[in-house]
Amino acid sequence: MNGIARSVLRLPSVKNLVASVTKGVNVQNSRGLWAGSAFQEPSNLVSLTSQAPSHRHPCACVSCRFAHTKAEKELVEFLAEEIVAEKKALKFKTIPSELEGFKVSLDGAEVTLTKKDGNEEIIISFNVNHSVDTDTEAELDPRDDKPDLGDMKSKPNFEINVRRGGQTLSFTCSFNSEPGASGADDAYDDIFGIDEITLYEGEHSEKIYCVAGEVIDGYLYDLLMNYLEEKGISNEFAEKLIEFSTSYEHTAYIGLLEGLSKFTAK
């Protein structure tokens, strides 16, 4: 993912631009107008030009009845370039409908992976919001005009529900920030861990008992990790989940930029 391009969008100056957009057009403030705009708004909207001060000039485009602020113009121009750059950096042009035998279901920021085996169903769910961070800490050189900010990866917390009959064995998991910190061989280090475990009948509720993964017996924890691996949720699967989540989050980010561009240009 284009880490530099995305970091630019999140600079305070761009946030100020977004804030200026949400405040709308201030008809009392004489700002630069958007000449040559190709965008049109519905004809039933009321024109503001007749209410504006006499020194304010109408937009140069024939059909546009609103004057665009300087901030809006600059934001739209930036977004046009940013969208092109982000699309070039997108690793996967289409989101797969299946991941390692799990059927993929998408609903906004929510992702659900489902696999059935006889009378057993495994459901993995996660949300890509607030899941992106740089993969490695950037080593910035003040003399470098374009520093390497590291790869941006989506590592969301995820829930695993193993349903059998009317019972559900549920695991809440998260990716480890520093695999290998324990000093063990990297080949045996898990890139994700169990944060919480619960077992319940029917629907889940707050009254159901659950236990934190960090307080259960160490040998039991290892056996549960082996159990998940036998269900297909291994380190290799977790790596593919990160790859999938990163691609989907990036696609959603581009969609947000495109929506912001259309909203601002109206």
TORVEX-419267 format. One record per residue (C-alpha): x, y, z; residue in one letter. Coordinates in steps of 0.05 Angstrom, whole numbers, padded with zeros to 5 digits, always signed. Layout:
<sites>
XYZA/...
</sites>
This chain:
<sites>
+00000+00000+00000M/+00024+00070-00014N/+00042+00089+00057G/+00067+00158+00038I/+00005+00176-00002A/-00041+00156+00055R/+00000+00191+00108S/-00006+00255+00068V/-00082+00251+00069L/-00081+00246+00145R/-00039+00308+00156L/-00073+00363+00197P/-00076+00409+00137S/-00121+00359+00100V/-00164+00352+00162K/-00174+00427+00161N/-00196+00422+00089L/-00247+00369+00107V/-00271+00412+00164A/-00281+00470+00116S/-00322+00426+00070V/-00369+00403+00126T/-00382+00475+00145K/-00409+00487+00075G/-00403+00548+00032V/-00401+00614+00070N/-00437+00664+00026V/-00409+00722+00066Q/-00337+00702+00054N/-00309+00722-00014S/-00263+00665-00033R/-00233+00640-00098G/-00284+00611-00147L/-00279+00546-00185W/-00273+00565-00258A/-00286+00514-00312G/-00322+00464-00267S/-00356+00407-00303A/-00400+00387-00244F/-00474+00403-00242Q/-00526+00402-00188E/-00601+00389-00195P/-00639+00445-00228S/-00690+00450-00172N/-00639+00478-00123L/-00645+00551-00105V/-00590+00596-00132S/-00547+00631-00080L/-00516+00680-00128T/-00575+00727-00124S/-00565+00732-00049Q/-00490+00740-00051A/-00456+00809-00045P/-00450+00846-00110S/-00374+00839-00112H/-00379+00762-00116R/-00375+00733-00186H/-00415+00672-00207P/-00380+00606-00224C/-00352+00605-00295A/-00390+00541-00313C/-00457+00556-00345V/-00500+00508-00305S/-00466+00514-00237C/-00505+00561-00190R/-00460+00555-00130F/-00391+00585-00120A/-00339+00534-00096H/-00292+00555-00041T/-00217+00553-00049K/-00214+00496+00002A/-00264+00455-00037E/-00227+00465-00102K/-00160+00446-00072E/-00190+00385-00037L/-00222+00359-00101V/-00158+00369-00140E/-00117+00332-00087F/-00167+00275-00082L/-00165+00264-00157A/-00090+00253-00153E/-00094+00213-00089E/-00147+00165-00117I/-00104+00150-00178V/-00043+00137-00134A/-00081+00092-00086E/-00111+00051-00143K/-00041+00040-00171K/-00017+00016-00103A/-00076-00032-00094L/-00048-00103-00095K/-00113-00139-00111F/-00162-00109-00159K/-00219-00155-00137T/-00237-00182-00068I/-00238-00259-00068P/-00304-00293-00050S/-00268-00349-00013E/-00208-00352+00034L/-00176-00419+00049E/-00242-00457+00045G/-00281-00403+00081F/-00338-00368+00044K/-00330-00292+00047V/-00388-00246+00064S/-00379-00170+00064L/-00423-00117+00096D/-00390-00049+00098G/-00331-00053+00146A/-00355-00121+00172E/-00325-00185+00144V/-00351-00255+00158T/-00317-00320+00138L/-00358-00384+00142T/-00341-00458+00134K/-00385-00519+00146K/-00362-00589+00159D/-00417-00639+00174G/-00456-00615+00235N/-00402-00565+00253E/-00398-00493+00229E/-00339-00446+00238I/-00352-00371+00233I/-00296-00319+00235I/-00317-00246+00239S/-00279-00181+00242F/-00284-00106+00227N/-00231-00070+00187V/-00243-00002+00220N/-00183+00024+00259H/-00143-00038+00241S/-00087-00007+00199V/-00018+00010+00224D/+00052+00008+00195T/+00082-00062+00195D/+00149-00038+00220T/+00170+00025+00255E/+00197+00074+00205A/+00270+00096+00209E/+00266+00167+00186L/+00326+00203+00155D/+00317+00279+00160P/+00357+00285+00095R/+00309+00239+00057D/+00254+00276+00020D/+00213+00212+00013K/+00224+00169+00076P/+00202+00097+00078D/+00142+00096+00125L/+00136+00020+00125G/+00082-00025+00097D/+00011-00010+00120M/-00025-00073+00142K/-00094-00086+00170S/-00091-00131+00232K/-00161-00131+00262P/-00183-00167+00324N/-00226-00226+00303F/-00276-00274+00334E/-00279-00348+00320I/-00344-00385+00334N/-00345-00461+00329V/-00418-00482+00329R/-00439-00554+00340R/-00512-00568+00352G/-00539-00514+00398G/-00472-00498+00430Q/-00419-00448+00410T/-00346-00448+00430L/-00323-00377+00420S/-00252-00348+00417F/-00235-00275+00415T/-00167-00266+00383C/-00117-00212+00365S/-00052-00208+00327F/+00011-00206+00369N/+00050-00141+00362S/+00118-00173+00373E/+00122-00246+00353P/+00185-00277+00382G/+00188-00231+00442A/+00188-00291+00488S/+00255-00313+00459G/+00228-00379+00431A/+00245-00405+00362D/+00209-00363+00310D/+00183-00427+00278A/+00140-00438+00340Y/+00117-00367+00352D/+00044-00353+00340D/+00027-00289+00302I/-00040-00286+00337F/-00064-00303+00406G/-00128-00320+00445I/-00153-00262+00486D/-00217-00293+00512E/-00255-00359+00512I/-00328-00375+00526T/-00376-00432+00516L/-00451-00421+00513Y/-00517-00451+00492E/-00563-00413+00444G/-00551-00339+00438E/-00494-00303+00472H/-00508-00252+00527S/-00469-00212+00578E/-00487-00261+00633K/-00447-00317+00599I/-00381-00331+00635Y/-00317-00320+00596C/-00243-00325+00615V/-00183-00286+00591A/-00132-00326+00552G/-00074-00299+00593E/-00099-00329+00658V/-00115-00400+00637I/-00065-00457+00645D/-00008-00452+00596G/-00014-00523+00572Y/-00089-00515+00562L/-00075-00452+00522Y/-00028-00491+00476D/-00079-00546+00467L/-00132-00495+00447L/-00084-00464+00397M/-00072-00534+00369N/-00147-00544+00366Y/-00155-00480+00324L/-00098-00502+00278E/-00134-00568+00265E/-00195-00527+00246K/-00153-00492+00193G/-00138-00430+00234I/-00062-00433+00235S/-00006-00382+00229N/-00009-00390+00154E/-00084-00377+00154F/-00073-00316+00198A/-00022-00288+00148E/-00073-00296+00092K/-00126-00263+00136L/-00080-00202+00144I/-00069-00200+00069E/-00143-00205+00056F/-00161-00153+00108S/-00108-00105+00083T/-00133-00109+00012S/-00206-00101+00032Y/-00191-00042+00079E/-00151-00009+00023H/-00210-00018-00025T/-00257+00013+00027A/-00208+00071+00037Y/-00208+00085-00038I/-00284+00083-00037G/-00285+00134+00019L/-00238+00180-00021L/-00283+00174-00082E/-00345+00189-00041G/-00311+00249-00009L/-00291+00275-00077S/-00363+00270-00104K/-00392+00301-00041F/-00344+00360-00044T/-00353+00371-00119A/-00429+00375-00116K/
</sites>
